[in-house]
Amino acid sequence: MAETTTPNAREPFSGAAVDPDERFEPPSDIILRSSDAIDFHCHKNILAHVSPFFADMFAAVSGNQDIQKDGKAVIPLVEPSSVLYGLLPRVYPAHNARLFSLTNPADLTDICPVHEAANKFQMVRAQALIEDMLLSSPLLDTEPHRFFAIGCIRNIVPLIRKAALCTLRDTVNPIIPFIPEFELITGNRALELSNFYQRCALRAQSVAGNTHSVPHNVLVSAADEATVITSHEASGQPFVWWREEGHAVHCGPIHQMVGGVWTQEVLPPQWYRNHVRQVSTALRFVPNGTTAHMSALDVAAPERAAIATCPACAQYALHDLANFAAQLKRLVEWTNGEIAEGMW
């Protein structure tokens, strides 16, 4: 049995005696050697507990090993030390809370091979922990395309969906910076993300556009399949632009006539139709709930002037628009989520 002098890993896997309050108990009794020749002093009982892979290995291995160090058997692995540094702290008691968060882009460098190793070694809890870290990382807001690629590489469907939704915070067809993980996904995957953006943009425009023409005296809430918002959620009271009473002569709902016959179709005032077109245009380029909410509240000067000249609209329009904006935000977010679930 050959004794080796391979360098040891950093604490807490160096095998050196440390503060009794910080050390793992009992003392390490097995060494995992990385592919780049770094020795990680570990504990059979912990590895066997979290990994059926290692449990079966230890049960099958005899007491005599070809390679030993410090009286401990050495198990060579194909994983580099960077992967073991990322994996082992997540199956051992936490020594550093930072190990369980992803707050720096550098933390993502080895996350795919670490997740792959957790899967290989059947470390189910470690795998779930890594996925939870990815899903809760604040980096999702700033690097959604990278998280989408990571989700595709490791087939983490909830991450694919969440990252895709986060990409909607950028303008349509944004210039994506170089992302190393993108080299590991197929062109079809990248195309899926582009198609997702386009589908959400078209659907968001349709959701906003559906508010400008509805059957007369029919009230539809944001929860209905028709996705038409015409009234307050709590009271069911129609928004002022659908109510016929109290408007100036030039304002109020307009009844439609086709072939000289009045139909059940009714249009809201012109100022509202103009406003909805502006909301729809904004959603074409940034199809998310925040855009829906902010653009619905941002009434242009000509429309504000038209509102001011109508007694009913002057009294109720801005208040009703605030309620409409909140409903539209939720509706756009819901439809985007439906599209994501349908694609992945």
C-alpha positions as CSV (number, residue, x, y, z in Angstrom):
1,M,0.0,0.0,0.0
2,A,1.6,3.2,-1.2
3,E,1.5,6.4,1.0
4,T,1.1,9.6,-1.1
5,T,2.1,13.2,-0.5
6,T,-0.7,14.8,-2.6
7,P,-1.7,18.3,-1.3
8,N,-4.7,18.5,1.0
9,A,-7.8,20.6,0.4
10,R,-8.7,23.7,2.3
11,E,-10.5,23.6,5.6
12,P,-12.7,22.0,6.6
13,F,-11.4,19.1,4.4
14,S,-7.7,19.4,5.1
15,G,-7.6,16.7,7.7
16,A,-5.8,19.0,10.1
17,A,-6.9,19.5,13.7
18,V,-9.1,22.6,14.1
19,D,-11.1,24.4,16.8
20,P,-13.2,21.7,18.5
21,D,-16.3,23.8,18.0
22,E,-15.7,24.0,14.3
23,R,-14.4,20.5,13.4
24,F,-16.5,17.7,12.0
25,E,-16.9,14.7,14.4
26,P,-15.7,12.0,14.3
27,P,-12.3,12.6,12.7
28,S,-12.2,12.0,8.9
29,D,-11.6,8.4,7.8
30,I,-11.6,8.5,4.0
31,I,-10.0,10.7,1.4
32,L,-11.6,11.7,-1.9
33,R,-8.9,12.7,-4.4
34,S,-9.9,15.1,-7.2
35,S,-8.8,14.7,-10.8
36,D,-6.4,17.6,-10.3
37,A,-4.8,15.8,-7.3
38,I,-6.2,17.6,-4.3
39,D,-7.1,15.4,-1.3
40,F,-10.4,16.0,0.5
41,H,-10.5,14.4,4.0
42,C,-14.1,13.2,4.5
43,H,-16.2,10.9,6.7
44,K,-17.6,7.6,5.5
45,N,-20.7,7.8,7.7
46,I,-21.7,11.2,6.3
47,L,-21.0,10.3,2.7
48,A,-22.8,7.0,3.0
49,H,-25.8,8.7,4.7
50,V,-26.3,11.3,1.9
51,S,-25.2,9.2,-1.0
52,P,-26.3,5.6,-2.0
53,F,-23.4,5.8,-4.5
54,F,-20.8,6.0,-1.7
55,A,-22.8,3.7,0.6
56,D,-22.6,0.9,-2.0
57,M,-18.9,1.7,-2.7
58,F,-17.9,1.5,0.9
59,A,-19.9,-1.7,1.4
60,A,-18.1,-3.3,-1.6
61,V,-14.6,-2.1,-0.9
62,S,-12.3,-4.3,1.2
63,G,-10.3,-3.1,4.1
64,N,-7.0,-3.0,2.1
65,Q,-6.6,-0.2,-0.4
66,D,-3.9,0.3,-3.0
67,I,-3.5,3.9,-2.1
68,Q,-3.5,5.3,1.4
69,K,-2.6,8.6,3.1
70,D,-2.4,9.3,6.9
71,G,-3.8,5.8,7.4
72,K,-6.9,6.5,5.3
73,A,-8.0,4.9,2.1
74,V,-7.8,7.2,-1.0
75,I,-10.6,7.1,-3.6
76,P,-9.7,8.8,-6.9
77,L,-12.5,10.7,-8.6
78,V,-12.9,12.1,-12.1
79,E,-14.3,15.4,-10.7
80,P,-11.9,18.4,-10.3
81,S,-11.3,20.1,-7.0
82,S,-13.5,23.0,-8.0
83,V,-16.5,20.7,-8.2
84,L,-15.8,19.0,-4.9
85,Y,-15.4,22.4,-3.2
86,G,-18.8,23.2,-4.5
87,L,-20.4,19.9,-3.6
88,L,-19.1,18.6,-0.3
89,P,-20.0,21.7,1.9
90,R,-23.6,21.2,0.8
91,V,-23.7,17.7,2.2
92,Y,-21.8,18.5,5.4
93,P,-23.0,20.8,8.2
94,A,-22.8,24.4,7.1
95,H,-19.6,26.2,8.1
96,N,-20.3,29.3,6.0
97,A,-23.7,30.6,5.1
98,R,-22.3,32.1,1.8
99,L,-21.9,28.5,0.5
100,F,-25.7,28.2,0.5
101,S,-26.4,31.3,-1.6
102,L,-25.6,32.5,-5.1
103,T,-25.0,36.3,-4.9
104,N,-21.9,36.7,-7.1
105,P,-21.6,35.8,-10.8
106,A,-18.5,33.8,-10.0
107,D,-20.6,31.5,-7.8
108,L,-22.2,30.2,-11.1
109,T,-18.9,29.1,-12.7
110,D,-19.0,25.5,-11.5
111,I,-22.7,25.2,-10.6
112,C,-23.5,22.9,-13.6
113,P,-20.8,20.3,-12.9
114,V,-21.5,20.5,-9.1
115,H,-25.2,19.7,-9.8
116,E,-24.1,17.0,-12.2
117,A,-21.8,15.4,-9.5
118,A,-24.6,15.6,-7.0
119,N,-26.8,13.7,-9.4
120,K,-24.0,11.1,-10.2
121,F,-23.4,10.4,-6.5
122,Q,-27.2,10.3,-5.8
123,M,-27.0,13.1,-3.3
124,V,-30.7,14.0,-3.5
125,R,-30.7,16.6,-0.8
126,A,-27.6,18.3,-2.2
127,Q,-29.2,18.4,-5.6
128,A,-32.4,19.9,-4.3
129,L,-30.4,22.4,-2.3
130,I,-28.5,23.5,-5.4
131,E,-31.8,23.9,-7.3
132,D,-33.3,25.9,-4.5
133,M,-30.2,28.2,-4.5
134,L,-30.6,28.7,-8.2
135,L,-34.3,29.5,-8.0
136,S,-33.9,31.9,-5.1
137,S,-30.7,33.7,-6.4
138,P,-30.9,37.4,-6.8
139,L,-28.7,37.0,-9.9
140,L,-31.9,35.8,-11.7
141,D,-32.9,39.4,-12.1
142,T,-29.6,40.5,-13.6
143,E,-28.5,37.3,-15.5
144,P,-31.7,35.5,-16.5
145,H,-30.3,34.2,-19.8
146,R,-27.5,32.5,-18.0
147,F,-29.9,30.9,-15.6
148,F,-32.0,29.8,-18.5
149,A,-29.0,28.1,-20.0
150,I,-28.1,26.4,-16.7
151,G,-31.7,25.1,-16.4
152,C,-31.5,23.7,-19.9
153,I,-28.1,22.1,-19.3
154,R,-29.2,20.4,-16.1
155,N,-32.9,19.9,-17.1
156,I,-34.2,21.9,-14.2
157,V,-37.7,22.8,-15.6
158,P,-38.8,25.2,-12.8
159,L,-35.5,27.2,-13.4
160,I,-36.1,27.2,-17.1
161,R,-39.5,28.7,-16.7
162,K,-38.6,31.2,-14.0
163,A,-35.5,32.4,-15.9
164,A,-37.5,32.7,-19.1
165,L,-40.0,34.9,-17.3
166,C,-37.2,37.1,-16.0
167,T,-35.9,37.7,-19.5
168,L,-39.2,39.5,-20.2
169,R,-37.8,42.4,-18.1
170,D,-35.6,43.4,-21.0
171,T,-36.6,44.9,-24.3
172,V,-37.6,42.5,-27.1
173,N,-34.6,40.9,-28.9
174,P,-32.0,42.3,-26.4
175,I,-28.3,42.0,-27.2
176,I,-27.3,39.1,-25.0
177,P,-23.7,39.3,-23.6
178,F,-21.4,36.3,-23.9
179,I,-22.6,33.5,-21.7
180,P,-20.4,30.5,-21.4
181,E,-23.3,28.1,-20.7
182,F,-24.9,29.1,-24.0
183,E,-22.2,27.2,-25.8
184,L,-23.5,24.0,-24.1
185,I,-27.1,24.3,-25.2
186,T,-28.6,23.5,-28.6
187,G,-29.7,26.1,-31.1
188,N,-33.3,24.9,-30.6
189,R,-33.1,25.8,-26.9
190,A,-32.0,29.3,-27.8
191,L,-34.8,29.5,-30.4
192,E,-37.3,28.4,-27.8
193,L,-36.4,31.4,-25.6
194,S,-36.8,33.8,-28.6
195,N,-40.2,32.2,-29.5
196,F,-41.3,32.5,-25.9
197,Y,-40.6,36.2,-25.9
198,Q,-42.5,36.7,-29.1
199,R,-45.5,34.7,-27.9
200,C,-45.6,36.7,-24.6
201,A,-45.4,40.0,-26.5
202,L,-48.3,39.0,-28.8
203,R,-50.4,37.7,-26.0
204,A,-49.8,40.7,-23.8
205,Q,-50.8,43.0,-26.7
206,S,-53.9,40.9,-27.2
207,V,-54.8,41.1,-23.5
208,A,-54.5,44.9,-23.5
209,G,-56.4,45.1,-26.9
210,N,-59.2,42.9,-25.6
211,T,-60.3,45.7,-23.3
212,H,-61.4,48.1,-26.1
213,S,-64.5,46.2,-27.4
214,V,-66.9,44.1,-25.5
215,P,-70.6,43.1,-25.7
216,H,-72.8,45.9,-24.4
217,N,-73.8,45.5,-20.7
218,V,-71.6,42.4,-20.3
219,L,-69.1,42.6,-17.4
220,V,-66.1,40.4,-17.6
221,S,-63.5,40.1,-14.8
222,A,-59.7,39.5,-15.2
223,A,-60.2,35.9,-14.0
224,D,-62.4,34.9,-16.9
225,E,-61.1,33.2,-20.0
226,A,-62.2,36.1,-22.2
227,T,-59.4,38.2,-20.5
228,V,-61.4,41.4,-20.8
229,I,-61.2,43.8,-17.9
230,T,-64.2,46.1,-17.6
231,S,-65.0,46.5,-13.9
232,H,-63.7,46.8,-10.4
233,E,-62.9,43.4,-8.9
234,A,-64.3,44.0,-5.5
235,S,-67.6,45.8,-6.3
236,G,-68.2,44.7,-9.9
237,Q,-68.9,48.4,-10.7
238,P,-68.1,49.1,-14.4
239,F,-65.2,51.4,-15.1
240,V,-66.4,54.9,-16.0
241,W,-65.5,54.5,-19.7
242,W,-68.1,51.7,-19.9
243,R,-70.8,53.6,-18.1
244,E,-73.3,55.6,-20.1
245,E,-74.4,58.2,-17.6
246,G,-72.8,61.5,-16.7
247,H,-70.5,61.9,-19.8
248,A,-70.1,64.9,-22.0
249,V,-71.6,64.8,-25.5
250,H,-68.3,63.9,-27.1
251,C,-67.5,61.2,-24.5
252,G,-69.0,58.0,-23.2
253,P,-69.5,54.5,-24.8
254,I,-70.2,54.4,-28.5
255,H,-72.7,51.9,-29.8
256,Q,-71.9,50.1,-33.0
257,M,-74.1,50.0,-36.1
258,V,-73.6,47.5,-38.8
259,G,-75.7,47.7,-42.0
260,G,-78.0,50.2,-40.4
261,V,-78.7,47.9,-37.5
262,W,-77.5,48.5,-33.9
263,T,-75.5,45.7,-32.6
264,Q,-74.6,44.6,-29.0
265,E,-71.0,45.8,-29.6
266,V,-70.0,49.0,-27.8
267,L,-66.7,50.9,-27.8
268,P,-65.4,53.0,-24.9
269,P,-64.5,56.7,-25.4
270,Q,-61.9,57.7,-28.0
271,W,-59.4,58.8,-25.3
272,Y,-59.5,55.3,-23.7
273,R,-59.0,53.6,-27.1
274,N,-56.0,55.8,-27.8
275,H,-54.6,55.0,-24.3
276,V,-55.1,51.3,-24.7
277,R,-53.2,51.4,-28.0
278,Q,-50.3,53.1,-26.2
279,V,-50.4,50.4,-23.5
280,S,-50.4,47.7,-26.2
281,T,-47.4,49.2,-27.9
282,A,-45.4,49.3,-24.7
283,L,-46.2,45.6,-24.1
284,R,-45.0,44.7,-27.6
285,F,-41.4,45.7,-26.6
286,V,-41.4,44.7,-22.9
287,P,-44.2,42.2,-22.3
288,N,-44.3,41.9,-18.5
289,G,-46.6,42.8,-15.6
290,T,-44.7,45.9,-14.6
291,T,-44.8,47.4,-18.0
292,A,-48.6,46.7,-18.2
293,H,-49.1,48.4,-14.8
294,M,-46.9,51.4,-15.4
295,S,-48.1,52.1,-19.0
296,A,-51.7,51.8,-18.0
297,L,-51.1,54.5,-15.3
298,D,-49.1,56.7,-17.7
299,V,-51.8,58.7,-19.4
300,A,-50.6,61.0,-22.2
301,A,-51.4,64.7,-22.3
302,P,-54.0,64.6,-25.1
303,E,-55.9,61.8,-23.2
304,R,-55.7,63.7,-19.9
305,A,-57.1,66.8,-21.7
306,A,-60.0,64.7,-23.0
307,I,-60.7,63.3,-19.6
308,A,-60.8,66.8,-18.1
309,T,-63.5,67.9,-20.4
310,C,-65.9,65.1,-19.4
311,P,-67.6,65.4,-16.0
312,A,-67.8,61.6,-15.4
313,C,-64.3,60.9,-16.6
314,A,-62.8,63.8,-14.8
315,Q,-64.2,62.4,-11.5
316,Y,-63.6,58.7,-11.9
317,A,-61.2,57.9,-14.8
318,L,-57.8,58.1,-13.0
319,H,-59.1,56.1,-10.0
320,D,-60.6,53.5,-12.4
321,L,-57.4,53.4,-14.4
322,A,-55.4,52.5,-11.2
323,N,-57.7,49.6,-10.6
324,F,-57.5,48.6,-14.3
325,A,-53.7,48.8,-14.2
326,A,-53.5,46.5,-11.2
327,Q,-55.7,43.9,-12.9
328,L,-53.9,44.1,-16.2
329,K,-50.6,43.5,-14.4
330,R,-51.8,40.3,-12.8
331,L,-53.4,39.2,-16.0
332,V,-50.3,39.7,-18.1
333,E,-48.2,37.9,-15.5
334,W,-50.7,35.0,-15.4
335,T,-50.7,34.6,-19.2
336,N,-46.9,34.7,-19.4
337,G,-46.8,32.0,-16.8
338,E,-49.3,29.9,-18.8
339,I,-47.1,30.3,-21.9
340,A,-44.0,29.2,-19.9
341,E,-45.7,26.1,-18.5
342,G,-47.0,25.2,-22.0
343,M,-43.6,25.4,-23.5
344,W,-41.5,23.7,-20.8
